[in-house]
Amino acid sequence: MARRSWKADYPTILSRESIGKGLEEWYAPERLRFDAGSDDALLLIAADGEAVAGFAHAVIDESEDVGTLLRLYVDPDHRERGLGTRLLDEVRERLDEYGCSRLEAMVLERNEPGNAFYRSYGFERDRVGATTIDGDPHDEVVYALTW
């Protein structure tokens, strides 16, 4: 599902090779197993019948009452149905239960649909940072939502 999302969202931003290597790094089974067993991580999956239609991955910094949404993807075949918003609502509710009052989310600066999604939800642009995918630097917008 992540691969389908990246191919749909990043065709002019990342090469096929970079997409493959980025996915291997970010979604390595051992990394996901570690986060799934961690008390300070959320892994939420949205299903449509038997199919995975979307997922959200967040981590919690309880010492600062901040949650960080690392990834939120909706399969291209399941978009425009409010699924991303429902996943984000659930992340926010769970973070609230942990005592968080702020959520940060990152998205590649050139991913306009991703940027538009966060702005439409009420996030405000906080800063621009950098991330590396397959050895290449990319500007990444950090959005913040406080409640």
C-alpha positions in Angstrom: 0.0 0.0 0.0 2.8 2.4 0.8 4.4 1.5 -2.6 1.2 2.3 -4.4 0.9 5.6 -2.6 4.5 6.6 -3.3 4.1 5.8 -6.9 0.9 7.8 -7.2 2.2 10.8 -5.2 5.9 11.1 -6.1 6.3 10.3 -9.8 8.0 13.6 -10.5 9.7 13.9 -7.1 11.4 10.5 -6.7 12.8 8.0 -9.2 11.5 4.4 -9.2 14.8 3.4 -7.7 14.6 6.0 -4.9 11.0 4.9 -4.1 12.1 1.3 -3.8 15.1 2.1 -1.6 13.1 4.5 0.5 10.3 2.0 1.1 12.9 -0.7 2.0 14.4 1.7 4.6 11.2 3.2 6.1 9.1 0.0 6.0 11.6 -2.7 6.8 9.8 -5.6 8.7 12.1 -5.4 11.7 11.5 -1.6 12.0 7.7 -2.1 11.8 7.9 -5.0 14.4 9.8 -2.8 16.7 7.3 0.1 16.5 4.4 -2.3 16.8 5.7 -3.5 20.1 6.6 -0.1 21.4 4.6 1.7 24.0 5.3 5.1 22.4 4.2 4.3 18.9 0.8 4.1 17.2 0.3 1.9 14.1 -3.3 2.2 12.8 -4.6 0.3 9.8 -7.8 1.1 8.0 -9.4 -1.8 6.1 -12.0 -2.0 3.3 -13.2 -5.6 3.7 -10.0 -7.7 3.4 -7.9 -5.0 1.8 -5.7 -2.5 3.6 -7.0 0.9 2.5 -4.8 3.1 4.6 -2.5 3.4 7.6 -1.1 5.9 10.0 2.2 5.7 12.0 2.8 8.1 14.9 5.2 8.3 17.8 4.7 9.9 21.1 7.0 12.1 23.2 5.2 12.1 26.5 7.9 14.3 28.1 6.9 17.1 25.8 3.2 16.2 25.3 3.9 15.9 21.5 2.9 13.3 19.0 4.7 13.1 15.6 2.8 11.6 12.7 5.5 10.0 10.7 3.3 8.6 7.9 -0.3 8.7 6.8 -1.2 7.1 3.5 -4.4 6.1 1.9 -4.3 3.7 -1.0 -5.0 5.6 -4.3 -8.0 3.4 -5.0 -9.6 4.5 -1.6 -9.0 8.2 -1.7 -11.6 11.0 -1.7 -13.8 9.1 0.8 -12.7 10.7 4.0 -10.5 7.8 5.1 -7.4 10.0 5.7 -9.4 12.4 7.8 -10.8 9.5 9.9 -7.3 8.1 10.4 -6.0 11.5 11.5 -9.0 11.9 13.8 -8.2 8.6 15.4 -4.5 9.5 15.8 -5.4 12.7 17.5 -7.9 11.0 19.9 -5.3 8.4 20.9 -2.6 11.1 21.4 -5.1 13.1 23.5 -5.5 10.0 25.7 -1.7 9.9 26.2 -1.8 13.5 27.3 -0.5 15.1 24.1 -1.7 18.5 23.1 0.3 19.0 19.9 0.7 16.9 16.8 3.4 17.4 14.2 3.3 16.0 10.7 5.9 15.9 8.0 5.4 15.9 4.2 7.8 16.4 1.3 7.5 20.0 0.3 6.9 19.1 -3.4 4.0 16.7 -2.4 1.2 19.3 -2.9 -1.7 16.9 -2.3 -0.1 15.9 1.0 0.5 19.6 2.0 -3.1 20.5 1.0 -4.4 17.6 3.1 -2.7 18.8 6.3 -3.7 22.5 5.7 -7.3 21.5 5.1 -7.3 19.7 8.5 -6.2 22.8 10.3 -2.4 22.2 10.6 -0.2 25.2 10.4 3.2 25.3 8.7 5.8 25.3 11.4 9.1 25.0 9.7 11.0 23.4 6.8 13.4 20.6 7.5 15.2 18.1 5.4 15.0 14.3 5.0 17.1 11.9 2.9 15.7 9.3 0.6 18.1 7.0 -1.2 20.9 9.4 -0.3 19.3 12.4 -1.8 18.1 15.4 0.3 14.6 16.6 0.1 12.9 19.5 1.7 10.2 18.5 4.2 7.5 20.7 5.6 6.7 20.2 9.3 3.1 21.1 10.2 1.8 21.5 13.7 -1.7 21.2 15.2 -2.3 22.2 18.8 -5.4 21.6 20.9 
